[in-house]
Amino acid sequence: MGYLKLPESLRQELAKEYGILLAGSPVENAARAIELFMRKCPPKVIVVGDFTLKTLIDHGFVPDLAIYDRKTKRSGFWNIDLPPSCTVKNPPGTITDEAFSAIKVALESKGRNSIYVEGEEDLLSIPAILLSPVGSVVVYGMPDRGMVLVEADSETKNRVRSILDRFERVE
């Protein structure tokens, strides 16, 4: 199995948020996000990242799909009280075929799932947006800035597909 590698030319573009940035405290962000989930009733809520996931779980919300690597800012060890449905390898700066496939399978299933990533989960919000049902919400953290909520509508999916098409394919 191969992988997609993030080219240097896309790093700045991916540093921008592609949805609603919640820039309050973690407690405020969690409350606002959960209120939005309850109001919109998206088909799926996908959370990518340990700090964001732990914050939402601590406030009583468990997503349909959680993707985490037990690290924040590439260090430390986070104890997420959510056993993984599967474990995938995904080195920094990549999206492996294995991770892409695991996200697809998890999103096609009926129950809640969690994917533990050996490596780094940062870029996995891209396939999560692309593969989630239209109207789903993907949530990820922006270190030192807040929490980003992205609605997976057709426009966002097209933008994400265009970004993914510029990754370098490695077999």
Phi and psi in degrees as GROMACS dihedral restraints (atoms count N, CA, C in turn):
[ dihedral_restraints ]
;  ai    aj    ak    al  type     phi  dphi    fc
    3     4     5     6     1  -106.5    20    10
    4     5     6     7     1  -160.2    20    10
    6     7     8     9     1  -157.8    20    10
    7     8     9    10     1   165.3    20    10
    9    10    11    12     1  -104.2    20    10
   10    11    12    13     1   132.8    20    10
   12    13    14    15     1  -109.0    20    10
   13    14    15    16     1   133.2    20    10
   15    16    17    18     1   -71.0    20    10
   16    17    18    19     1   119.2    20    10
   18    19    20    21     1   -77.0    20    10
   19    20    21    22     1   149.4    20    10
   21    22    23    24     1   -53.3    20    10
   22    23    24    25     1   -35.4    20    10
   24    25    26    27     1   -63.4    20    10
   25    26    27    28     1   -18.0    20    10
   27    28    29    30     1   -98.2    20    10
   28    29    30    31     1    -9.3    20    10
   30    31    32    33     1   -57.4    20    10
   31    32    33    34     1   -45.4    20    10
   33    34    35    36     1   -64.4    20    10
   34    35    36    37     1   -40.8    20    10
   36    37    38    39     1   -63.1    20    10
   37    38    39    40     1   -37.7    20    10
   39    40    41    42     1   -79.0    20    10
   40    41    42    43     1   -10.2    20    10
   42    43    44    45     1   -76.1    20    10
   43    44    45    46     1   -14.8    20    10
   45    46    47    48     1   -82.0    20    10
   46    47    48    49     1   149.1    20    10
   48    49    50    51     1   -82.0    20    10
   49    50    51    52     1   145.8    20    10
   51    52    53    54     1  -112.9    20    10
   52    53    54    55     1    24.4    20    10
   54    55    56    57     1  -157.3    20    10
   55    56    57    58     1  -146.0    20    10
   57    58    59    60     1   -89.6    20    10
   58    59    60    61     1   121.7    20    10
   60    61    62    63     1   -90.4    20    10
   61    62    63    64     1   119.5    20    10
   63    64    65    66     1   -94.6    20    10
   64    65    66    67     1   113.0    20    10
   66    67    68    69     1  -110.2    20    10
   67    68    69    70     1    20.8    20    10
   69    70    71    72     1   -85.7    20    10
   70    71    72    73     1  -162.4    20    10
   72    73    74    75     1   -70.1    20    10
   73    74    75    76     1   162.3    20    10
   75    76    77    78     1   -55.1    20    10
   76    77    78    79     1   -39.7    20    10
   78    79    80    81     1   -63.5    20    10
   79    80    81    82     1   -46.1    20    10
   81    82    83    84     1   -63.6    20    10
   82    83    84    85     1   -43.5    20    10
   84    85    86    87     1   -62.4    20    10
   85    86    87    88     1   -43.7    20    10
   87    88    89    90     1   -61.7    20    10
   88    89    90    91     1   -45.3    20    10
   90    91    92    93     1   -62.2    20    10
   91    92    93    94     1   -44.0    20    10
   93    94    95    96     1   -65.2    20    10
   94    95    96    97     1   -42.5    20    10
   96    97    98    99     1   -63.5    20    10
   97    98    99   100     1   -47.3    20    10
   99   100   101   102     1   -63.6    20    10
  100   101   102   103     1   -39.0    20    10
  102   103   104   105     1   -61.5    20    10
  103   104   105   106     1   -41.0    20    10
  105   106   107   108     1   -64.8    20    10
  106   107   108   109     1   -43.0    20    10
  108   109   110   111     1   -60.3    20    10
  109   110   111   112     1   -43.1    20    10
  111   112   113   114     1   -67.4    20    10
  112   113   114   115     1   -36.2    20    10
  114   115   116   117     1   -74.5    20    10
  115   116   117   118     1   -43.5    20    10
  117   118   119   120     1   -87.0    20    10
  118   119   120   121     1   -23.5    20    10
  120   121   122   123     1    47.2    20    10
  121   122   123   124     1    59.3    20    10
  123   124   125   126     1   -64.8    20    10
  124   125   126   127     1   152.9    20    10
  126   127   128   129     1   -58.6    20    10
  127   128   129   130     1   -36.3    20    10
  129   130   131   132     1  -144.0    20    10
  130   131   132   133     1   146.4    20    10
  132   133   134   135     1  -118.9    20    10
  133   134   135   136     1   124.2    20    10
  135   136   137   138     1  -117.8    20    10
  136   137   138   139     1   129.1    20    10
  138   139   140   141     1  -117.0    20    10
  139   140   141   142     1   127.4    20    10
  141   142   143   144     1  -117.0    20    10
  142   143   144   145     1   118.7    20    10
  144   145   146   147     1   117.5    20    10
  145   146   147   148     1   139.9    20    10
  147   148   149   150     1   -68.4    20    10
  148   149   150   151     1   -49.0    20    10
  150   151   152   153     1   -63.6    20    10
  151   152   153   154     1   -44.8    20    10
  153   154   155   156     1   -64.1    20    10
  154   155   156   157     1   -45.1    20    10
  156   157   158   159     1   -61.4    20    10
  157   158   159   160     1   -48.7    20    10
  159   160   161   162     1   -62.2    20    10
  160   161   162   163     1   -40.8    20    10
  162   163   164   165     1   -60.6    20    10
  163   164   165   166     1   -46.1    20    10
  165   166   167   168     1   -66.9    20    10
  166   167   168   169     1   -42.7    20    10
  168   169   170   171     1   -62.2    20    10
  169   170   171   172     1   -42.6    20    10
  171   172   173   174     1   -61.4    20    10
  172   173   174   175     1   -20.8    20    10
  174   175   176   177     1  -103.1    20    10
  175   176   177   178     1    16.9    20    10
  177   178   179   180     1    87.6    20    10
  178   179   180   181     1    10.7    20    10
  180   181   182   183     1  -112.8    20    10
  181   182   183   184     1   123.9    20    10
  183   184   185   186     1  -112.3    20    10
  184   185   186   187     1   122.3    20    10
  186   187   188   189     1   -74.5    20    10
  187   188   189   190     1   168.4    20    10
  189   190   191   192     1   -68.1    20    10
  190   191   192   193     1   -35.6    20    10
  192   193   194   195     1  -139.8    20    10
  193   194   195   196     1   127.2    20    10
  195   196   197   198     1  -114.9    20    10
  196   197   198   199     1   134.3    20    10
  198   199   200   201     1  -126.3    20    10
  199   200   201   202     1   118.7    20    10
  201   202   203   204     1  -147.1    20    10
  202   203   204   205     1   159.7    20    10
  204   205   206   207     1  -125.7    20    10
  205   206   207   208     1     8.1    20    10
  207   208   209   210     1    62.8    20    10
  208   209   210   211     1    27.3    20    10
  210   211   212   213     1  -138.9    20    10
  211   212   213   214     1   151.1    20    10
  213   214   215   216     1  -130.1    20    10
  214   215   216   217     1   133.8    20    10
  216   217   218   219     1    53.5    20    10
  217   218   219   220     1    38.4    20    10
  219   220   221   222     1    60.8    20    10
  220   221   222   223     1    22.3    20    10
  222   223   224   225     1  -147.1    20    10
  223   224   225   226     1   173.9    20    10
  225   226   227   228     1    76.5    20    10
  226   227   228   229     1   177.2    20    10
  228   229   230   231     1  -135.2    20    10
  229   230   231   232     1   121.6    20    10
  231   232   233   234     1  -102.8    20    10
  232   233   234   235     1   131.6    20    10
  234   235   236   237     1   -93.7    20    10
  235   236   237   238     1    95.4    20    10
  237   238   239   240     1   -88.0    20    10
  238   239   240   241     1   119.9    20    10
  240   241   242   243     1   -83.5    20    10
  241   242   243   244     1    61.0    20    10
  243   244   245   246     1  -148.4    20    10
  244   245   246   247     1   101.0    20    10
  246   247   248   249     1   -63.6    20    10
  247   248   249   250     1   138.7    20    10
  249   250   251   252     1   -71.1    20    10
  250   251   252   253     1   141.9    20    10
  252   253   254   255     1   -75.7    20    10
  253   254   255   256     1   -32.1    20    10
  255   256   257   258     1  -156.3    20    10
  256   257   258   259     1   164.7    20    10
  258   259   260   261     1  -122.8    20    10
  259   260   261   262     1   135.8    20    10
  261   262   263   264     1  -130.5    20    10
  262   263   264   265     1   157.7    20    10
  264   265   266   267     1   -98.3    20    10
  265   266   267   268     1   135.8    20    10
  267   268   269   270     1  -155.6    20    10
  268   269   270   271     1    91.7    20    10
  270   271   272   273     1   -61.2    20    10
  271   272   273   274     1   158.0    20    10
  273   274   275   276     1   -54.0    20    10
  274   275   276   277     1   142.0    20    10
  276   277   278   279     1    75.0    20    10
  277   278   279   280     1    15.0    20    10
  279   280   281   282     1  -134.2    20    10
  280   281   282   283     1   165.7    20    10
  282   283   284   285     1  -129.8    20    10
  283   284   285   286     1   105.7    20    10
  285   286   287   288     1   -77.9    20    10
  286   287   288   289     1   154.5    20    10
  288   289   290   291     1   -59.3    20    10
  289   290   291   292     1   -36.2    20    10
  291   292   293   294     1   -61.6    20    10
  292   293   294   295     1   -45.6    20    10
  294   295   296   297     1   -67.1    20    10
  295   296   297   298     1   -43.7    20    10
  297   298   299   300     1   -57.2    20    10
  298   299   300   301     1   -46.9    20    10
  300   301   302   303     1   -64.8    20    10
  301   302   303   304     1   -41.7    20    10
  303   304   305   306     1   -63.4    20    10
  304   305   306   307     1   -39.4    20    10
  306   307   308   309     1   -64.9    20    10
  307   308   309   310     1   -43.5    20    10
  309   310   311   312     1   -59.9    20    10
  310   311   312   313     1   -48.6    20    10
  312   313   314   315     1   -61.9    20    10
  313   314   315   316     1   -45.1    20    10
  315   316   317   318     1   -62.5    20    10
  316   317   318   319     1   -40.8    20    10
  318   319   320   321     1   -72.8    20    10
  319   320   321   322     1   -24.1    20    10
  321   322   323   324     1   -83.5    20    10
  322   323   324   325     1   -12.7    20    10
  324   325   326   327     1   -84.1    20    10
  325   326   327   328     1   164.1    20    10
  327   328   329   330     1   -83.2    20    10
  328   329   330   331     1   -36.5    20    10
  330   331   332   333     1   -88.5    20    10
  331   332   333   334     1  -173.4    20    10
  333   334   335   336     1   -81.7    20    10
  334   335   336   337     1   145.3    20    10
  336   337   338   339     1  -137.9    20    10
  337   338   339   340     1   158.4    20    10
  339   340   341   342     1  -141.1    20    10
  340   341   342   343     1   140.9    20    10
  342   343   344   345     1  -118.1    20    10
  343   344   345   346     1   119.5    20    10
  345   346   347   348     1   -90.8    20    10
  346   347   348   349     1   129.3    20    10
  348   349   350   351     1  -107.0    20    10
  349   350   351   352     1   121.8    20    10
  351   352   353   354     1   -86.6    20    10
  352   353   354   355     1   107.7    20    10
  354   355   356   357     1   128.5    20    10
  355   356   357   358     1  -115.8    20    10
  357   358   359   360     1  -142.8    20    10
  358   359   360   361     1   134.8    20    10
  360   361   362   363     1   -99.8    20    10
  361   362   363   364     1    -1.5    20    10
  363   364   365   366     1   -49.5    20    10
  364   365   366   367     1   -45.8    20    10
  366   367   368   369     1   -82.4    20    10
  367   368   369   370     1    -4.4    20    10
  369   370   371   372     1   -75.6    20    10
  370   371   372   373     1    -5.8    20    10
  372   373   374   375     1   -66.9    20    10
  373   374   375   376     1   -25.8    20    10
  375   376   377   378     1   -64.6    20    10
  376   377   378   379     1   -56.8    20    10
  378   379   380   381     1   -66.0    20    10
  379   380   381   382     1   -28.5    20    10
  381   382   383   384     1   -61.8    20    10
  382   383   384   385     1   -42.8    20    10
  384   385   386   387     1   -66.1    20    10
  385   386   387   388     1   -47.4    20    10
  387   388   389   390     1   -62.9    20    10
  388   389   390   391     1   -39.9    20    10
  390   391   392   393     1   -92.7    20    10
  391   392   393   394     1   -14.3    20    10
  393   394   395   396     1   -74.6    20    10
  394   395   396   397     1   153.8    20    10
  396   397   398   399     1   -60.8    20    10
  397   398   399   400     1   145.6    20    10
  399   400   401   402     1   -54.7    20    10
  400   401   402   403     1   135.3    20    10
  402   403   404   405     1    94.4    20    10
  403   404   405   406     1    -9.9    20    10
  405   406   407   408     1   -68.1    20    10
  406   407   408   409     1   163.4    20    10
  408   409   410   411     1  -121.8    20    10
  409   410   411   412     1   128.2    20    10
  411   412   413   414     1  -107.0    20    10
  412   413   414   415     1   129.9    20    10
  414   415   416   417     1  -118.2    20    10
  415   416   417   418     1   132.6    20    10
  417   418   419   420     1  -145.3    20    10
  418   419   420   421     1   160.6    20    10
  420   421   422   423     1   -92.0    20    10
  421   422   423   424     1   147.7    20    10
  423   424   425   426     1  -114.2    20    10
  424   425   426   427     1   104.6    20    10
  426   427   428   429     1   -49.0    20    10
  427   428   429   430     1   131.6    20    10
  429   430   431   432     1    64.2    20    10
  430   431   432   433     1     9.0    20    10
  432   433   434   435     1  -122.9    20    10
  433   434   435   436     1   -37.2    20    10
  435   436   437   438     1   144.9    20    10
  436   437   438   439     1  -148.5    20    10
  438   439   440   441     1  -123.5    20    10
  439   440   441   442     1   134.6    20    10
  441   442   443   444     1  -110.4    20    10
  442   443   444   445     1   132.3    20    10
  444   445   446   447     1  -112.9    20    10
  445   446   447   448     1   123.3    20    10
  447   448   449   450     1  -118.6    20    10
  448   449   450   451     1   122.5    20    10
  450   451   452   453     1   -84.5    20    10
  451   452   453   454     1   128.7    20    10
  453   454   455   456     1   -83.7    20    10
  454   455   456   457     1    73.8    20    10
  456   457   458   459     1   -94.8    20    10
  457   458   459   460     1   176.4    20    10
  459   460   461   462     1   -64.0    20    10
  460   461   462   463     1   -36.3    20    10
  462   463   464   465     1   -64.2    20    10
  463   464   465   466     1   -45.2    20    10
  465   466   467   468     1   -66.3    20    10
  466   467   468   469     1   -41.3    20    10
  468   469   470   471     1   -60.9    20    10
  469   470   471   472     1   -41.2    20    10
  471   472   473   474     1   -64.3    20    10
  472   473   474   475     1   -41.1    20    10
  474   475   476   477     1   -64.4    20    10
  475   476   477   478     1   -42.6    20    10
  477   478   479   480     1   -66.2    20    10
  478   479   480   481     1   -41.1    20    10
  480   481   482   483     1   -60.0    20    10
  481   482   483   484     1   -42.1    20    10
  483   484   485   486     1   -63.4    20    10
  484   485   486   487     1   -37.7    20    10
  486   487   488   489     1   -67.8    20    10
  487   488   489   490     1   -47.3    20    10
  489   490   491   492     1   -61.5    20    10
  490   491   492   493     1   -34.4    20    10
  492   493   494   495     1   -64.2    20    10
  493   494   495   496     1   -19.6    20    10
  495   496   497   498     1   -93.1    20    10
  496   497   498   499     1    -1.9    20    10
  498   499   500   501     1   -70.9    20    10
  499   500   501   502     1   157.3    20    10
  501   502   503   504     1   -91.2    20    10
  502   503   504   505     1   128.4    20    10
  504   505   506   507     1   -84.6    20    10
  505   506   507   508     1   128.3    20    10
  507   508   509   510     1  -124.8    20    10
  508   509   510   511     1   128.9    20    10
